[in-house]
Amino acid sequence: MENYEAIAGLLLEYMKSIGGNEKPLNQIPVGISNRHVHLSRHDLEALFGRGYELTAMKELSQPGQYACKEILTLCGPKGVIEKVRILGPVRPQTQVEILAGDCFKLGVTAEARLSGDLSGTSGITLVGPGGSVQISEGVIIAKRHIHMLPSNAARFGVYDGQNVKIEVPGPRGGTFNEVSIRVTDTSSLEFHLDTEEANALGVTSRTIIRIVQ
């Protein structure tokens, strides 16, 4: 029995050392997003019809969020971008997240903002299969950020709303400044950036970053 318990203890220590599916304590996984739209209930029905419900196609890393089958066309003063994915569920206010390069094609201005910080932002026209909607504000470039639980924040020694610096490994790696910490009780630990930023430093979904503050 003593030998059995000793062997079991060694196996347990080994499993802890390889970490299972857990990331090392100082490392954070990455999520990369392209342009997309979050719709309000009012605008969803204006674009797709009364009583319409979004069709979930793929779950996203953040609990309760998903990519939808539905797509829209963005129309600006200078041009259009077609087949822009909608993310669910519906929100209190419509939000359009574009890339910096999209501003030139659409003819709109957009600031780097955190999700939900829409006051004073530009508007745009959305076109769906059932109609169109012109929003007076809601167009942003997503500010890079890290989602985490309160327990993660305690482990990293950071707090909600703090801006930190992160280090990106690899042959094109470097650092990102002004990365916002977003702490909620329903978050999944992940660093979010858009495709333009990811391409600049060679970041992929397999990249693991760390906070260097």
Residue, then its C-alpha position, 0 to 999 in steps of 0.5 A: m500500500e505504501n508503494y502504491e501511495a508513493i507511485a500515485g503521489l509521483l503521478l500527481e506531481y507529474m501531472k501538475s508539472i505538465g499542467g494539463n490544459e492550463k497555461p503557465l502562470n505568466q502566459i495568456p492565450v490570444g484571440i484575433s478578431n476581424r471586422h464585425v457587428h453587434l446589433s440591438r434588437h431594434d436594428l436586428e428587426a429593421l434589417f432582417g424582419r420583425g421577430y427575427e432571431l440570430t442563428a448561432m454558427k460558432e461559439l466564441s471564447q467569451p462565455g455566451q458570445y457566438a458568431c452568427k450565420e447572418i452577415l451585413t453590408l457596411c456603407g460609408p460615404k466613399g465605399v462599401i464592405e460586404k459580408v461583415r459577420i454579426l456576433g451575438p447575442v443582441r446588445p442594448q446598442t448597435q456597435v460596428e467594429i472595423l479595422a483601421g484600413d477600413c476607414f479609408k475604404l468606407g470614408v469614415t473616421a473611427e477611434a480605438r475604443l473599448s467595447g461599449d464606449l460609443s459616445g461621440t463615435s461615427g455613424i454608418t449605414l448597415v444593409g441587410p436582407g430586409g432593409s437598412v439602418q443608419i446609426s448616428e454613432g457606434v463605429i469603433i476600432a477595437k482597442r486591444h485588451i485582455h479579458m480575465l476573471p478576478s482570480n486572474a487579475a489577482r494572480f497577475g497583479v493587475y486591476d480592471g481598467q488598467n493599461v499594461k504592456i505585453e510581450v509577443p514572442g516570435p521572429r516578428g515579435g515585439t511589445f504592445n503598449e496600452v493594453s486594457i485589462r477587462v475584469t468580469d466574473t464571466s470572462s475567459l482569460e484571453f488577449h484580444l486584438d484585431t487582424e491588422e495588429a496580429n499581422a504586424l507582429g506575426v501573432t496567430s491563435r497559437t501565440i502565447i503572450r505575457i504581461v510585462q507591465 
